[in-house]
């Protein structure tokens, strides 16, 4: 089941389903589960190449799963629908929540350990030299609006300026992300880990390092053969677990994170060397990629005198 609790959480899914041919793909697979790509293309009377792009969009938002049998292509790839239902619930809870939100520039990390290929840039130009990890400790990094690395992590210190005695009831993190390939590669999977206070929320597999189309916000000097844009991902952590774009990522919930408004929290994006797909990571800020936004962290909380808050 996919449970969408806000329009923002459902943005990627709504966009993916905003196509007659993608609706037809889902309907066909519901009627005949586990069809091969060639069978599906024949049923819909479209080319295999055209089908691939539509299936990719549905796979990225968690609607479809594609399995590869053996080492071949075409018939070896089989598609099936993942969720048995999609619940859209925009109703507000009876307890009104206050909210605190902070934006973090991608270069504002407090700790890092990265390996090439790597680099950073601001809207005005490269910061230092490409593939020289020393610049990740240079003060100029604070101006960075895009960064990339082959493996490793960047960690951000996030202040938590909510009233003392309040209880965080929902934590939301959003960022534009992609893999990091030498040059660009549309099919370059990478397992990106999300951690808060050292606790692994879960991993998301980025499908590629996108470069066929130029990012909408990229400055004029940015070369066409560099990372162009990512996918906007939204993590939500509440009392029920952790969700990505409305789909359950793990059972880790707020009680597992040891949140303390006096200390803030530590947010880490990582690509571990022992992951199944070590394909690097690119983080986009507001002057690169397709979304005019930095890393956004939002904390909804119940005040110390409101119902549901421990004394």
N, C-alpha and C positions, 0 to 999 in steps of 0.2 A: 504494500500500500504506500502511496505517496500522499503525505499530508501537508497541504499548503496553507499557511496561516496568515500570509500577507501577500499583497500584489508583488512586492519585490522578490519574495521567495519563489514565486511562480513565473517570473519573467522569462527565463530560458525555456521552460516547458510550454508556455503560451505561444512563444515565438515558433518553437518547433512544430506545434500542432496547427499553426496558422497557414496551412498549405493543403490543398485538396489531395495532392498525390501522397503526402505523408499520412493524412487521415486514411486514405485507401490502403496504404501499407499496413497500418495498425489493424484495420478491419479485416484485411486478408489474413494476417497472422493470428488474429483471434479465432477466425473460422478454421484455419489449418495451421496449428502451431508447428514450429521447428521446420520451416521451409528453407531450402537452399537459396542463395542469392540468385542463381540462374532460374530456378523455378519461380521465384517471386517476380523477377524481371519479366519472364514470359507471361505470367498471369496478368501483370499490369500493363503489358505491351509497351515497355520502355527499355532502353538499352541498359546493360549492366553498369556502364559508366555513370549514367544519370542516376541510377538507383543508389550507387555507392554514396553519393553526396547526401541524399535524403536519409539513408540509414545512419550515416555518421551523426547527423544532427539529432536524430531520435535516440541514438546511443549515448550521446553526450549528456542529455537531460534525464537519463535513467528510464526511458520508455522501452528501449530494445536492448537485447543482449545478443552479441554476435560471437559464436564459437567457431573455431577452426579445427577441422578434423584432418589429421595427417599433415603433410607438408605441402599439399597442392593448393590450388587457387580455385576460384569459381564455385563449383559444386561443393568444395570442402568447407565453405563458409556457410553456416546455418544461422538463421535469425529466429528469435522468439521474443514475445512480449514479457516484460518483467512484472510490473504491478498488476494485481487483480482489480484494483480500484484506485481512483484518484479522488481524494477528499479535499475540497476547497472550502475553508472556513475562515471568513474574515471577521467574524463576530468578536467584539471586545469582551474580555473577561469582566466579571462583575467588580473586581478590585481594580481601581484605576492605578496605573503605574506611572511613576515619574521616570524620566530618562536622562542619562548623561551620555554625550557622544563626543568622540575625539577623532580627528583626522591625523594620520601619520604619513609624512613623506617617506618614500621608499628608502631614501638615504639616511633616515633618522634612526637606524638600528644602533643598539647599544653594545652588541656583541656579535661576532661572526667568526666563521671558519669556512673558507671556500677554496675550491680547486678550479683551475681552468677547464674549459673555456670560461672566461669571466670578464666582467667589466661594468662600468657605470657611465651614465651620461646625464647631463641636465639639458634643458631646452636649448642651451647655447652651444653645447659641444661635449665631446668626450671628457671624462674626468680621468686624467692620467693616461696610461697606456692600456690597451686591451691585453688581457691574459696576465697582468701583473697584479698579484693578490695584495701587494703592499699598499695599493691605493685604497683598499677597503678600510684602512685605518687612518687615512688622511682626512684632515678636517673638511676638505672640499666635498667629501661624500655627502654632507648634509644637504647639498643642493641637488643631489641626484633625483631624477624623476623616472629613471629606469635602471634596473640592475639585473645581472644574469650571472649564473655560475653552473659548472658541470656537476658538482656535488658539494655537499656541505650544508650550511644553514646561515640564516640571519635572524637575530632575535631583537625584539623591540620592547622597551620599558613603557608600559601604558599606565598613565596615572588614573586613579579611581577617585574622582572628586565628588563623591556622593555624600550625603549627610551621615555623620557617625551614628552607628546603631541601625542603619538601614540594611536591608537584605536584597542582594541582587537576585532578581527572579528570571532574568533572561539575558544572555550575552550573545550579541550578534557581531560577526566579523565578515567583512567583504573586501575583496581585492581582485584585480585583473591579473590572471596568471596564464603562463604557458610553459612548455618544455624549453630546453636550450640545446639545440643541435649546432654543430659546427656549420656555419652558414645558416640555412633554414631547411626544414624538412617537415612537411605536413603530417607525415606518419612517423612520429618519434615519441613513443610513450614514455612517460616518466611518473614515478610514484612520489607525489609530494605529500609530506607529513605536516600536520598542524598540531602544535603543542601549546598548552597554556600552563604556566607554572611547572613545566617539566612533565606534565601529564599528556600523553598522546591522545588527542581527540579522535584521530583516524587518518587514513590516507586516501587521497584522490589521485587517480591516474589521468594525468594530462595526456590528451591524444597526440599532440604534436607541437612543433615550433612553426607558427603560421607565418607565411611570407608570400603567398601567391597574390594577395591584394595588400595594398599599402594601408597602414593604420590611419584612421581618420584624423588623428590629432598629432601625428608625428611631425616634427619640425622639418623644414625644407632640406636641411643639410643631412638628414638621416638617410643612409644608403638603403636602396631597395633590397639588397641582399642581406640585410640584418633583420632581427626579430621585428615583426610589424604590429602584432596585436595578440591579445590573449582572450580568455573566457572569463567573464565576471562570475565569480563563485561567492556564494553566501553561506557561511557557517552559522548555525543557531544552536546554542547550548542552553537547555532549560532543565527542569526537574525530571523530564522524561528521558533525556538522552541528548545525543548530538546529531544534527541533521545538516545535510548539504543540499542547497536548493530545494528544501522541503522533503528530501529523501533521507531516511535514517542512515547515518554513517557508523554510529557505534552506540553502545549503552552508557558511555561516559556522560555523567550529568554534573550539574553545578556543585553538588555536594562533594564530588571527587576532586575539585580543583583547589581547595583551600584558599578561597578568595578572601582578601582582607583589604578593606577600603583604605587602611592606613599605609599599606605597602604597594598598592596598585597590583598589576599583573605583568607577567612576562609572556609575550606572544612570539612563537618561533615558527618559521617556515623552513622546512628541511627536505633535502634529498639524501637519503642514507645510502652509503656505498654497498650495503648488503641487501638492498631492495631488489625485487624482481625486475624492475625497470628503472635503471639509473640513467635518466635522460635529462638531468639538469632542470633548472627553473629560471624563468624570467618573471620579474615583478614590474608592473607598469604603474606609473603615477599619472597625474592629471594632464600632463602635456605629451603623453605617448599613448599608443594603442587606440582603442575605440571608445573608452569611457572616461569622461572628464572628472576623475575622482582619484583620491589617494587611498591608502589603506584606511578603512573606516571601522571603528570599534564603537559599539553602542551597548550601553548597560541600562536595562530597565530595572527599576528597583521599587520596593515597597518601603515607605518611610517608617521611622521608628515608632510612630504613634498610630500607624494604620493597622487594620485587622490583618492577621496572618504573619505578623512580625514578632519574633521572640523578644521578650523584654531583656 
